[in-house]
């Protein structure tokens, strides 16, 4: 590999969509389109066969001696005001592997780079729409009907972007033998414990629910405190209650990420609060138990505050385990390169989650400084990025043998 070429490409391309508050490269917006066009220019310059499927996923392949494929992938879309490293690092690392493979000569396997569409789910919910459609987890009608906050559908955005591809290019119709995803940890463990590389054994599952508390709006001044049916008070109690519940459990995360308050003015008692609750665990039964308990907590709070409460399931992604074969190869690569490594689980979702439906999958993590991610302060050092790239290249080499 060429370390300087990788770093130059990474730092120049990830500036696309950067603002003073962070990256604004949401799926299929002007910045995402621009950086995708730049990626295609580079892939074309090295003779890669480029296809786009009907989810807008970019699939670039260098042919090998065999029909089997080793795919490397991630995403270049960001959350609003996100960081430069999440997803983007894995795509540019995969690009460097393609470049170095091209320079070395023909490999045994075909080597494929994938940039997945709407991994983050920041513009169109749920997340992982691109990998979900390409692997058959979601159907086209569902994916195309997702709408952003401006009521534009995924299908409209895809057509407008110029990245509307063909269904025949879906990954499920040419399944890679292996799929690798290099990523920042997005947590503090590797840095705090002094490891250079994390080897995920799998990805935690998650369930997302919407819970709505309903009370009665009234003027903030004349309404006595003991006569109020304040939906925001109920929602606030719920937020702290689920935090306290999750802290008492092992291997569980629970997060309220969205609150919509009505009427949302300073001088009226809130009549309605709609919120999302994201529950994660590496064990599916723990997710189910937690959801049941959190619904009961919401009902008790509603009774105490004289509110009504409604809840509905939005989506679920089940926990997945990665290929033991690929995990062992990643470990071997770390040993051969002298890298300090740790087995762990990913608590964030990745396209690798759905690629397990069609491929033998493995991931590689590098440290995230202070564990910060999905924020402009997100950072991994050049040294850590190059360590991860070396491991990725070594894994591809070992699998290709």
Secondary structure, DSSP 4 states (H G I P E B T S, - for coil): --HHHHHHHHHHHTTTTEETTEE---TTSHHHHHHHHHHHHHHHHTT-EEEEBTT--EEEEE--SSS-EEEEEEE----TTB-SSTTHHHHHHHHHHHHHHHHH---SSEEEEEEESSSS-SSSSSS-HHHHHHTTSS-HHHHHH-B-TT--BHHHHHHHHT---BGGG-GGGS--SEEEEEEE--SSHHHHHT-SEEEEEEE-EEEEEEEEEE----BTTTS-GGG---HHHHHHHHHHHHHHHHHTSSS-EEEEEEEEEES--TTB---EEEEEEEEEESSHHHHHHHHHHHHHHHHHHHHHHT-EEEEEEEEEE--EE--HHHHHHHHHHHHHHT--EEEEEE-S--THHHHTTTSEEEEEEE--GGG--SSTT----HHHHHHHHHHHHHHHHHHH-
